[in-house]
């Protein structure tokens, strides 16, 4: 049985939580769908609709990505090391 897609309200909660972690508060945008004439900022509902569309269209593709699976990006097989000298010492003969 395939999972049911999230509702708009569930996505709104996810989006607001992720943005809150970054320090972004959507309540600073003007309410509704009309853009602010002075700043050009989109309305809160317009911004949420756009972000919901982005999440629905990109999360599945991002979740399907496998690190190092693309031969054109073969240098990305192993993630970079924070201290490469330690890794080199372990693998040196």
N, C-alpha and C positions, 0 to 999 in steps of 0.2 A: 504494500500500500504506500503510494508516494506521500511525502509530507504535504500538508496543506500550506499554501503560501500565506505569509503574514498579512494581517489586515492593515489598513492605513493607520489606524490608531496604534497598533503594535510597532509599525515602522516609525511613527512619530516619536514614540517613547525611545526607541533605539537611537534615532538620529539626535534627539535632544540630549540623551545621555552621553553619546560619543562627543558631541560638540561641547557639552559642559565640562568634560574631562580636559578639553583643549582651552577652556576658558571663554567659549563663545556662547552668548545668550541670545537666542532668537527673539526673546521678548523685547529686545532693543529695536527690532524692525517695526515698521508701522503695521497695525492690525489690518487684516483683510487681504485683498488681492491687489489693491491699487498701490502703485509705486509712490514713494514720497516725492513730491514735485521739487522740493528744495535740494535733496541729496541724490535722488535717483535710486535710492535703495528700494529693492523689491518689497512687496507686502509679505507679511509673515506666512500667509497661506500659499502664496506663489512660491516662496523659497522652500517651504516644506514639500510642496508638490514636486518641485524640481529635484530635491534631494531624494524623495521616495522613488522617483523614476530612475535616478542614478543608482541607488542601492539595488533596485529590482533588476536592472540591466547588467550590472557589473559584478555583483557578489558571486554569482554562479561561475562566471569566467575566472575570477580571481581564486575561488576555492578550488577550481580544477587545475590550477597551475602547479606543476611539479618542478621543484628546484633542480636545475641541471639537466632537464629533459630535452632541451633544445640544443642540437649540436653546434649551432651558430654561436651559442653562448657558452661554449665548453669551459671557458675560464671561470664560470660561476658554479662549478661543481661543488667546491667547498667554500663555505663562507669565510670572509677575511678574519684573520686572527687579531685579537687585541694586542698581543705581544708576540710577533712572529719569531723573535729570536728564541723564545722558549720552545716553540714548535719545531724550529730548525734543530735545536739541540737534541730534541727527543728522536728525531728521524735521522740525524747525522750518524755516520758510521765511524 
